[in-house]
Amino acid sequence: MADARLSASRPLSPHLMVFRFILTMAMSIVHRMTGGFLYVGTVFVAVWLVAAASGPVWFARVDGLYQTWIGRLILIGLVWSLIHHAIGGIRHFIWDLGYGFEKKTADRMALFNLVAGLVLTALVVVVATLFG
């Protein structure tokens, strides 16, 4: 029979205190967070659509809220979440096909995910500011 004192002194499963924090781990965590943020952020889109369908008065109220600095910050966060999560989904799809598991390749893909998400979000914000 196993010694209960031995199993109680060590973790039952690996966690952040066991492993060194690396970029691929961070991207995995951020991918889950962006998925959750998109889930909650869908409410913002639904409110906007309902307001648009409810008439100009309600739409003006909701649009007024979304035009504040906090509203814009939330919308930019939603755009970044969507782009980052989509790129991360492509990365996961590549892994599902059996490619990209080498450490160097996985690190490059994680870095690309981070940089491309930020650059594309900045591009969307610039285009929306110029033409919106």
C-alpha positions, 0 to 999 in steps of 0.5 A: 500500500502507498505511503500516504505521507509521501503522496501528500507532500507533493502535488497531485498534478503539475501546476505553475509552481512546477514548470518554468513559465514559457511563452507557449504556456502564456499563449495557452492561458491567453487563448482560454482567456480570449475565448471567455472574453469573446463569450461575454463580449457577445452580449455587447454585440447583442445589445447593439443589435437589439438597440439598432432594431429598437429604433433610433433613440435606443441606438443613440443611447447604446452608441453613446455608451460605446463611444465613451473611452471605456466603451471603446476600450472594451470594443478594442479588447473584443477586436483583439480577443477575436483576432488573437483567438482566431490566430491561436485557433489556426495554431491549434489546427496546425497542431491537430494536423500533427505539425509544429510540435518542435520546441523552436517551431512552437515558440515561433508560432506562439510569438507570431500569435502574440505579435500578429494579434497586436499588429492586426488589432492596431491596423483595425483600430487605425482603419476604424478611426480613419474611416469610421 
